[in-house]
Amino acid sequence: MDRLRLGLISAGFLGCAPVAPGTFGTLAGVLAVWILRSTQPYLAALLGLCVVLYLIGRALAPWAEEAHGEDPGCFVLDEVIGYMITVAWIAPPSLFAMGVAFVLFRFFDILKPWPVRWFERLGGGDGILLDDVAAGLYGLGVMALLRYFLSGGDLWVHNGAL
């Protein structure tokens, strides 16, 4: 049972990488987006998966902290969710947009501007998860601004272009 829980919180054990587990865990989000990009409606599928992963993460957070310490590095469901939020603006995202979203999400997740760090201090499942949701929202905002300025004022994305 512990192995199953670890597999879930670590996004298929990607979060167990000896270095940069958050970056490796984010790759699970990239894979999820790649798979979901052909679904219709894409945004509903993406956000639905975010909600399911959040609920799983919140349910498993007490076990994860008991077994692996406070805000354990192997817990990367939050990175998966945060990345998917960052790329949600572009439907379906191109590989280029997915790469830009990856860099933006990791940047904000590592930098932790306000209120990202504040959410992290909440502790427990919400503290583990919400800081990455906030980092994902920062990334989403930058993706929207990039889209707006690179497209000559078109904020809405319909063809996957950034």
C-alpha positions as CSV (number, residue, x, y, z in Angstrom):
1,M,0.0,0.0,0.0
2,D,2.8,2.4,0.8
3,R,4.4,1.7,-2.6
4,L,1.1,2.6,-4.3
5,R,0.8,5.9,-2.3
6,L,4.4,6.8,-3.1
7,G,3.8,6.1,-6.8
8,L,0.8,8.4,-6.7
9,I,2.4,11.3,-4.8
10,S,5.6,11.1,-6.8
11,A,3.8,11.0,-10.2
12,G,4.9,7.5,-11.2
13,F,8.1,7.8,-9.1
14,L,9.4,10.7,-11.1
15,G,9.5,12.7,-7.8
16,C,11.9,10.1,-6.4
17,A,14.7,11.4,-8.7
18,P,17.8,12.1,-6.6
19,V,18.2,15.6,-8.0
20,A,15.5,18.2,-9.0
21,P,12.5,16.0,-8.1
22,G,10.2,19.0,-8.8
23,T,11.5,19.4,-12.3
24,F,11.2,15.7,-13.0
25,G,7.7,15.6,-11.5
26,T,6.7,18.5,-13.8
27,L,7.5,16.2,-16.7
28,A,4.5,14.1,-15.7
29,G,2.4,17.2,-16.2
30,V,3.9,17.6,-19.7
31,L,3.0,14.1,-20.5
32,A,-0.5,14.5,-19.2
33,V,-1.0,17.7,-21.3
34,W,0.4,15.9,-24.4
35,I,-2.1,13.1,-23.9
36,L,-5.0,15.5,-23.2
37,R,-4.3,18.0,-26.0
38,S,-6.3,15.8,-28.4
39,T,-9.3,15.5,-26.2
40,Q,-12.5,17.6,-26.6
41,P,-13.2,19.7,-24.7
42,Y,-9.5,20.0,-23.8
43,L,-9.9,22.7,-21.1
44,A,-12.6,20.7,-19.2
45,A,-10.4,17.5,-19.3
46,L,-7.4,19.4,-18.2
47,L,-9.1,21.2,-15.3
48,G,-11.0,18.1,-14.3
49,L,-7.7,16.2,-14.0
50,C,-6.3,19.1,-11.9
51,V,-9.2,18.8,-9.5
52,V,-8.9,15.0,-9.3
53,L,-5.1,15.2,-8.7
54,Y,-5.6,17.9,-6.1
55,L,-8.1,15.8,-4.2
56,I,-5.8,12.8,-4.3
57,G,-2.8,14.9,-3.2
58,R,-4.8,16.4,-0.3
59,A,-5.9,13.0,0.8
60,L,-2.4,11.6,0.7
61,A,-0.6,14.6,2.2
62,P,-0.9,13.5,5.8
63,W,0.6,10.1,5.0
64,A,3.4,11.7,2.8
65,E,4.4,14.1,5.6
66,E,4.4,11.3,8.2
67,A,6.4,9.0,6.0
68,H,8.7,11.5,4.3
69,G,8.8,14.7,6.4
70,E,7.2,18.1,6.0
71,D,6.5,19.1,2.4
72,P,8.5,16.1,1.1
73,G,10.5,16.5,-2.1
74,C,9.1,13.3,-3.6
75,F,5.5,14.8,-3.4
76,V,5.2,16.2,-6.9
77,L,1.5,16.0,-7.7
78,D,1.5,19.7,-7.0
79,E,4.0,20.3,-9.8
80,V,1.9,18.4,-12.2
81,I,-1.2,20.5,-11.3
82,G,0.8,23.8,-11.4
83,Y,2.2,23.0,-14.8
84,M,-1.2,22.1,-16.2
85,I,-2.6,25.4,-14.9
86,T,0.2,27.3,-16.6
87,V,-0.5,25.7,-20.0
88,A,-4.3,25.8,-19.7
89,W,-4.6,29.1,-21.6
90,I,-3.5,27.6,-24.9
91,A,-5.8,25.0,-26.3
92,P,-4.5,22.7,-27.5
93,P,-0.9,23.7,-26.8
94,S,1.9,23.4,-29.3
95,L,5.2,21.8,-28.3
96,F,6.7,25.2,-28.2
97,A,4.0,26.5,-25.9
98,M,4.4,23.5,-23.7
99,G,8.1,24.2,-23.4
100,V,7.5,27.9,-22.6
101,A,5.0,26.9,-20.0
102,F,7.4,24.4,-18.4
103,V,10.1,27.1,-18.0
104,L,7.6,29.6,-16.7
105,F,6.1,27.3,-14.2
106,R,9.5,26.1,-12.9
107,F,10.7,29.7,-12.7
108,F,7.7,30.8,-10.5
109,D,7.8,27.6,-8.5
110,I,11.4,28.1,-7.6
111,L,11.3,31.9,-7.2
112,K,8.1,31.7,-5.1
113,P,6.9,35.4,-5.4
114,W,4.1,36.5,-3.1
115,P,1.6,34.9,-2.4
116,V,3.2,31.6,-3.5
117,R,5.5,31.5,-0.5
118,W,2.6,32.5,1.8
119,F,0.5,29.5,0.5
120,E,3.5,27.2,1.2
121,R,3.4,28.3,4.9
122,L,-0.2,27.0,5.3
123,G,1.2,23.6,6.0
124,G,-0.5,20.3,5.5
125,G,-2.0,19.2,2.2
126,D,-3.2,22.7,1.2
127,G,0.2,24.2,1.9
128,I,1.9,21.5,-0.2
129,L,-0.5,22.0,-3.1
130,L,-1.6,25.6,-3.2
131,D,1.8,27.1,-3.6
132,D,2.2,25.3,-6.9
133,V,-1.3,26.3,-7.9
134,A,-0.3,29.9,-7.3
135,A,2.9,29.4,-9.2
136,G,0.8,27.9,-12.0
137,L,-1.4,31.0,-12.0
138,Y,1.6,33.3,-12.3
139,G,2.7,31.2,-15.3
140,L,-0.8,31.3,-16.8
141,G,-0.8,35.1,-16.5
142,V,2.6,35.4,-18.3
143,M,1.4,32.9,-21.0
144,A,-1.7,35.0,-21.6
145,L,0.4,38.2,-21.8
146,L,2.8,36.5,-24.2
147,R,-0.1,35.4,-26.4
148,Y,-1.6,38.9,-26.3
149,F,1.6,40.7,-27.3
150,L,2.9,38.1,-29.8
151,S,-0.5,37.9,-31.6
152,G,-1.1,41.6,-32.0
153,G,-3.8,41.8,-29.4
154,D,-5.6,38.5,-29.7
155,L,-5.9,37.2,-26.1
156,W,-7.8,34.0,-26.9
157,V,-6.1,31.0,-28.2
158,H,-7.8,28.6,-30.5
159,N,-5.1,26.9,-32.6
160,G,-2.3,26.1,-30.1
161,A,-0.1,29.0,-31.1
162,L,1.7,31.0,-28.5
